[in-house]
């Protein structure tokens, strides 16, 4: 076959001649390596593999074969508003979704966001995504979310949440309980509960934790978010015996050593959304602290209402934030960092194995015989950035983009090949999203829609400069300065 042909279902697949990042326990790299997939499993990894006669070959020469990436925290329902909140702070996000307009979303709007986001994940090489679905105001909304995820050939975990009610309220709803019980047996989707713990001494969230325990579900929670959740919530969870290895603590950016120690001692993991934390204000991306406590880390992108929808950006920004903090801490002490602690290899691990560990999926996250066939090929022969391939971890973390994802295989099924999604009707997806945007825009009104997207720019201060090469206080310059800084 040629590389332009999409491999047919039901036949073995061989990825031939690539640099294989196995992400096994030893992080073995196989140069000029082959990966053989039969049905839904990886059956062999090595060089010059002998394969069944009817095997379909994908030429991986010059490319990188690695596990599919895993995103442990993505508000997929918000994707229909892609880039709307590009200039928001966390406060503006809370006001828009939690207080003013989140309740406006209909079930079909949840469906549109999830459908778009699910395809977006696969297109970028993310084979498993946790849908942190806190827009589920009713079971109809939840059914719409699940239906959209089932319609896309990736792996998804529905993390059920509802920001319009307390978790002790919606988990007590018989209709919600019935939905959760049905979802537990869904062979297509995973299931979690998604809610936050405010730190209220009365601990009203206890009832929701009890439902999670009764149903055998993990809890994913926004922890350590400046002004919203803090150490008190962690302490309440710990003292009431609700901290388990299934728990995923998202952000965890403003916690103290005591909270990190409690998370480490109870086997939980932290989902870091660096693009989000460094821009919105949850707190400084915490990997520089988390590393000291040996807490497992996974990566996530949070929401496309703000940021990119791929984990390449997550890896890149996580490395940058961690190293910047390490340098800053050293400089404050008059010292110099000569060797970086966080390496490209580490963030690639977090984007693959880290996510698998967080979800309790030891059958995912690495390219090894016996593992599920969730594999991606990064290859772009048309790009000068694709060569030379010297440091494959550095290539993935710093050089690769979603457009370089050549092939994506989920559960042995090719869902993207030669740079194109397979079986995706983007025209239909676009129609759904445009319908949601039209509805939201007309419901809010043009003024509210525009003001929400363009928050007022705060006044800034421009310091006087004693080195005056131009008359910087002239009317024209002052006017320009006021336009830029709101300082007329």
Protein Blocks (a to p, Z undefined) as FASTA:
>chain_A
ZZkbccdehiacddehiacdfkpanopacehiacddehjbcfbdcehiacdfklccddfe
hiacddddddfbdcfklmmmgoklmmbcfklmmmmmmmmmmmmpcfklmmmmmmmmmmmm
mmnopabdcdddfkbfbfklmmmmmmmmmmpccddddddddfkbcfklmmmpmklmmmmm
mmmmpmkbccddddddehianlmmlmmmmmmmmnopacdddehiehiacfklmmmmmmno
pacfkbccehjlmbcfklmmmmmmnopacdddfklmmmnonapcfklmmmmnopacddde
hiaklmccbfklmmmmmmmmmmmmmmmmmmmnopacfbdfbdfklmmmmmmmmmmmmnop
akgoiacehiacdddddddfkbcklpccfblmlmmmmmpcfklmmbdceehiafbgehia
ehiafklmmmmmmmmmmmmmmmnopklmmmmmmccdddddddddfbdfbdfkbmklmmmm
mmmnopZZ
